[in-house]
Amino acid sequence: MAELSNEEIKVLIEKSYNSRTNILKMMKNGEGHIGGAFSALDIITVIYNHILKFNPEKPKWKDRDRFILSAGHKVLALYAVLADAGYFDEEILWTYNNFDTRVPMHPDEKVLPGIEFPTGIFRAWIGSCMWNFPEFKIGQKGFQGIYNAWRW
């Protein structure tokens, strides 16, 4: 990955600050894991703005990169970044954890574009991902990038 310019870094910092504000707004009822979300936010911001290949207008695009948030309780950060990336309107964030929301306390790919797989602390996510994404076999397209990300 190429080194970021000072201007690119400033943009990322601004996006991260805006996402922190959105996370605080989502937690208006005191629900959510703010520490986990804030600790993951900067890296998720960089991943979505400078590493992943995706198209919010075609969230199931076959050649997209997949981001799976293994610690689903940090999902506030992912929701904020996905809204910023254009996957859905920011107004959806303000319904966080309400009845019949599209932004529940743990990510759910059935209700929100940009979520690849439902995760949470008790989920055996790695085996589930390999089962649900059989195109990612060792030596095939896509697997190497995921494997390298796991070794970070």
HUCOR-V70241 format. One record per backbone hydrogen bond with DSSP energy under -0.5 kcal/mol. NH is the residue of the N-H (numbers start at 1). CO is the residue of the C=O. If there is no record, write none. Layout:
# HUCOR-V70241
((NH CO) (NH CO))
This chain:
# HUCOR-V70241
((9 5) (10 6) (11 7) (12 8) (13 9) (14 10) (15 11) (16 12) (17 13) (18 14) (19 15) (20 16) (21 17) (22 18) (23 19) (24 20) (25 21) (26 22) (27 23) (28 25) (30 27) (33 73) (34 32) (37 33) (38 34) (39 35) (40 36) (41 37) (42 38) (44 40) (45 41) (46 42) (47 43) (48 44) (49 45) (50 46) (51 46) (51 47) (52 47) (54 52) (58 55) (59 56) (61 58) (64 61) (65 53) (68 66) (69 67) (70 68) (72 70) (74 71) (75 72) (77 74) (78 74) (79 75) (80 76) (81 77) (82 78) (83 79) (84 80) (85 81) (86 82) (86 83) (87 82) (92 89) (93 90) (94 91) (95 92) (96 93) (97 103) (98 95) (101 98) (111 108) (112 108) (115 112) (116 67) (116 114) (123 120) (125 123) (128 124) (129 125) (130 126) (131 127) (132 128) (133 129) (136 133) (137 135) (140 137) (143 140) (144 140) (146 142) (147 143) (148 144) (149 145) (150 146) (151 147) (152 149))
